[in-house]
Each structure stands twice: as structure tokens, then as C-alpha cells.
Amino acid sequence: MTVKGHCLCGAVRFELDGPPNWVGHCHCDSCRRATGAPLVTFVGHPDGQWRWTGKEPSVYASSPGTRRTFCPTCGASVTYATDNTPGETHFHATLLDDPASVQPTEIDHADERLPWMPADYPGCGKL
């Protein structure tokens, strides 16, 4: 099974082969600031089982051992990778051609959830 995705303008394109390692929501401050969203949903995919099929994104080292990629044309955030989880890259689920094809099963950094995000909002409490 191959899943495809792309940034806002379509310049950065990627394909993910096989099942993801996980799909989950993140509430951490740095992910919120990198995307301008109150929470971010990622697909953690094994390295070696995905590829760029369009323009390669630009890379920003947001903190030591952490790399975020974004489209150099439209600025859309594309991936997150950290030395803390070697061997996988986290793709933004909303960039998939069919984002409904993945189902989040975990929530990360719930302790950093913004207080104005309702606790019963999907992705804030139990899944």
C-alpha cells in the first residue's frame, strides 16, 4: 500500500509505503508554533519506506537534534524528525491525499494542551 501526499502548492510531494509506525496528535509548544495550529496530527513512518516525489523541502533545525521541513515555495510545514526517535520521520497527516485514511491512536504532550481547547475535543482527551 502506498499513500501519497503534498504541501499546499503541490511542489513538495511524497509517498509512504506500507503501514505507519503510529498516528497521533501532538500538543507541544514547538509543534504548535511551527504550524500555527492548536494541535498537530502526525504519521510516524519508518525511514527507508518513504520518498520525495516532487521538490525536496527545506530543512530547519528547530532545536538540537530536531529537524522540521517545509515547502520553500508555499511555506507549508511537511515533516518533523528528531534524534529521540531514530529511524522514523513524522509527516503531517493533513497533507495526505486522503487524510481520513489514517486514524490517530495516541496523544502526545497532552499536558501542554492549550486551556481553551475543550478537553472533550477529539485529540485532547481519550481517543
N, C-alpha and C positions, 0 to 999 in steps of 0.2 A: 504494500500500500504506500503510495506517495501522496503527500499533502503539499500543496503549493500555497505561496503567499507573496505579498508585495507591499511596498510602502505606499503612501498616499498618492504620489505621482506615478508610480509604477516603474520607476527607474531601477530601484533595488528589488530584486526578485530572488526567491529561494525555494528549495524543495526539501522536504523532510521525508526520509524513507523509514518505514517501519513504525512501530509504536513509540510514543514518547516515554521517557522515564517517569514523568509526572506532569500534572497540570494543576496550577494553584494560583491563588490570589496573594498579592504582597501589599502590605500597608506601610512599609518602611518609608521614612522621610526622604531618603535619597531616590527611591523609585518614584515617589510622588513628584519630587522636584524635577526629575529627569523627563517626566511625561506630562506634567501639569494635570494629573488626574488624582482623585482621592484614593484609588487603589488600582493596581495593575495586575493583569492576569497573564501568566507566563506558561509556556510549554517548554519544559526542560527536555532537551533532545540530545541523544548521545553524539558526541563528536565522531566524525567519520561516517555518519549516516545522514548528513545534510550537505547541501552545496548552494553556492550562489549561482543563479542562472541569469542574472542581469548585472547591472553595475554593482560593484562591491561597495559597501557602505564605508563611511569614515569612522575612525575609532577615537574614542575619548576615554582616557584613564581617569575615571571619576574619583578614585581613591586607590591607595596602594593595593595591587593585586586584583583590581576590578576594572573591567573594560566594558564600555557601552558603545554600541554602534548606532549610527543614524544615517539617513539618506543625505548626501551632500547637496542634493537638488532641492527637496521639499522640507528637509529637517526632521522628518518623522523618525522617532525612536524605533529601532528594529530589534536589537538584542542586548542581553546582559550576560556577562561571563565573569566568573570570579575564581581565584585560586582556591577558594574554600570548597568549591565543588568541581574538582578537576574532571575532565573528560566529558563535560556537557556544556551546551550553550542554551540560554533561555531566550526563546523567541516570544514576541508579543502575540498572544492568541488572537487579538483583534485584527492582526494583519493577515491571517489565514484567509484563503479564498472562501472557505466555509467555516467561520469561527464556531458555529454551532456543532461542528463535528467533534469537538473536544469538550470534555466535562471536567471542571475543576473538582479535585478531591481533597485539597488541603488549603490551609490558610497560614501564611507566614507573617510574623511580626504583628499579630493582632493587638498586642499591647501598644502599638503606635497608631492604632486606628484613630482617625480624627473624631473628636467628640460629637460633631454634628452629623456624622454618618450614623444612621439608625442601626442599632445593634442587630435588629432583625432583617436588615438589608442583606440580600444574598452576597456572600463573600465576607461578611462582617462577623457573623456568628458561626453556628454549625452549618455544614453543607448538607 
